[in-house]
Amino acid sequence: MQITCGTDIIEINRIKALVEDSEEKFIKKIFTQNEINYCESKNGAKYQHYAARFAAKEAVFKAISGALGSKYDIGWKDIELVNDENGRPKINFINIKIEGLKQCDISVSHCKEYAVANVVVVF
Ligand SMILES: CC(C)(COP(=O)(O)OP(=O)(O)OC[C@H]1O[C@@H](n2cnc3c(N)ncnc32)[C@H](O)[C@@H]1OP(=O)(O)O)[C@@H](O)C(=O)NCCC(=O)NCCS
């Protein structure tokens, strides 16, 4: 068994600027429709939720490449963060199977300025 972790922190304003400057092309390139629906439902706080999902994708990538190196060409939308009925986040892998992956757990947090994600994977 091998356990690796990944973490990422991002400024909310950086994500806000990327979305606004790209006339939302950035959103369509990076986020799945489920993620967009969730974030857009948050109105005023939506950039915190987008930033959390961006950090989540980076943290998953770090955790997986910690175990497998750069074996996989993982796209932004291959990794999706969804919330269960209690709000707890979990990762869906879309159109990609990570060989040997047994478990992937994630925790995210965000405030006005930053979003952070921590991921642990078990192979
Ligand atoms: C769920 C809770 C922990 C979120 O904490 P918060 O400080 O309000 O907000 P944070 O920015 O740190 O975290 C938000 C993220 O928590 C995650 N989250 C929500 N519910 C969760 C749950 N039940 N379990 C794990 N993570 C959860 C989500 O990913 C959310 O981000 P998202 O909506 O963008 O996906 C908090 O609202 C809560 O209900 N706390 C319960 C009371 C408590 O803390 N008791 C402590 C004594 S044990």
PDBQT file of the ligand as one rigid body, heavy atoms in Angstrom, charges set to zero:
ROOT
HETATM    1  C1  LIG A 201     -19.423  22.075   7.250  1.00  0.00    +0.000 C 
HETATM    2  C2  LIG A 201     -18.554  23.046   8.004  1.00  0.00    +0.000 C 
HETATM    3  C3  LIG A 201     -17.492  22.271   8.762  1.00  0.00    +0.000 C 
HETATM    4  C4  LIG A 201     -17.889  24.004   6.988  1.00  0.00    +0.000 C 
HETATM    5  O1  LIG A 201     -16.959  24.828   7.656  1.00  0.00    +0.000 OA
HETATM    6  P1  LIG A 201     -16.879  26.395   7.374  1.00  0.00    +0.000 P 
HETATM    7  O2  LIG A 201     -15.829  26.955   8.257  1.00  0.00    +0.000 OA
HETATM    8  O3  LIG A 201     -18.257  26.966   7.444  1.00  0.00    +0.000 OA
HETATM    9  O4  LIG A 201     -16.454  26.559   5.854  1.00  0.00    +0.000 OA
HETATM   10  P2  LIG A 201     -15.062  26.181   5.135  1.00  0.00    +0.000 P 
HETATM   11  O5  LIG A 201     -14.777  27.239   4.145  1.00  0.00    +0.000 OA
HETATM   12  O6  LIG A 201     -13.974  25.850   6.089  1.00  0.00    +0.000 OA
HETATM   13  O7  LIG A 201     -15.426  24.837   4.362  1.00  0.00    +0.000 OA
HETATM   14  C5  LIG A 201     -16.318  24.849   3.310  1.00  0.00    +0.000 C 
HETATM   15  C6  LIG A 201     -16.201  23.521   2.647  1.00  0.00    +0.000 C 
HETATM   16  O8  LIG A 201     -16.425  22.502   3.624  1.00  0.00    +0.000 OA
HETATM   17  C7  LIG A 201     -16.818  21.334   2.916  1.00  0.00    +0.000 C 
HETATM   18  N1  LIG A 201     -17.874  20.690   3.679  1.00  0.00    +0.000 N 
HETATM   19  C8  LIG A 201     -19.167  21.050   3.785  1.00  0.00    +0.000 A 
HETATM   20  N2  LIG A 201     -19.834  20.180   4.580  1.00  0.00    +0.000 NA
HETATM   21  C9  LIG A 201     -18.927  19.242   4.957  1.00  0.00    +0.000 A 
HETATM   22  C10 LIG A 201     -19.019  18.068   5.772  1.00  0.00    +0.000 A 
HETATM   23  N3  LIG A 201     -20.163  17.679   6.327  1.00  0.00    +0.000 N 
HETATM   24  N4  LIG A 201     -17.908  17.331   5.950  1.00  0.00    +0.000 NA
HETATM   25  C11 LIG A 201     -16.720  17.698   5.377  1.00  0.00    +0.000 A 
HETATM   26  N5  LIG A 201     -16.589  18.817   4.598  1.00  0.00    +0.000 NA
HETATM   27  C12 LIG A 201     -17.683  19.580   4.403  1.00  0.00    +0.000 A 
HETATM   28  C13 LIG A 201     -17.288  21.756   1.545  1.00  0.00    +0.000 C 
HETATM   29  O9  LIG A 201     -16.380  21.249   0.592  1.00  0.00    +0.000 OA
HETATM   30  C14 LIG A 201     -17.238  23.278   1.594  1.00  0.00    +0.000 C 
HETATM   31  O10 LIG A 201     -16.802  23.898   0.408  1.00  0.00    +0.000 OA
HETATM   32  P3  LIG A 201     -17.703  23.858  -0.919  1.00  0.00    +0.000 P 
HETATM   33  O11 LIG A 201     -19.092  24.227  -0.515  1.00  0.00    +0.000 OA
HETATM   34  O12 LIG A 201     -17.057  24.885  -1.813  1.00  0.00    +0.000 OA
HETATM   35  O13 LIG A 201     -17.597  22.458  -1.445  1.00  0.00    +0.000 OA
HETATM   36  C15 LIG A 201     -19.367  23.902   9.010  1.00  0.00    +0.000 C 
HETATM   37  O14 LIG A 201     -20.234  24.728   8.331  1.00  0.00    +0.000 OA
HETATM   38  C16 LIG A 201     -20.150  23.052  10.004  1.00  0.00    +0.000 C 
HETATM   39  O15 LIG A 201     -21.276  22.654   9.752  1.00  0.00    +0.000 OA
HETATM   40  N6  LIG A 201     -19.584  22.800  11.141  1.00  0.00    +0.000 N 
HETATM   41  C17 LIG A 201     -20.262  21.972  12.102  1.00  0.00    +0.000 C 
HETATM   42  C18 LIG A 201     -20.050  22.482  13.447  1.00  0.00    +0.000 C 
HETATM   43  C19 LIG A 201     -18.654  22.302  13.866  1.00  0.00    +0.000 C 
HETATM   44  O16 LIG A 201     -17.750  22.734  13.196  1.00  0.00    +0.000 OA
HETATM   45  N7  LIG A 201     -18.444  21.697  15.005  1.00  0.00    +0.000 N 
HETATM   46  C20 LIG A 201     -17.091  21.541  15.494  1.00  0.00    +0.000 C 
HETATM   47  C21 LIG A 201     -17.103  20.738  16.746  1.00  0.00    +0.000 C 
HETATM   48  S1  LIG A 201     -16.703  19.063  16.347  1.00  0.00    +0.000 SA
ENDROOT
TORSDOF 0
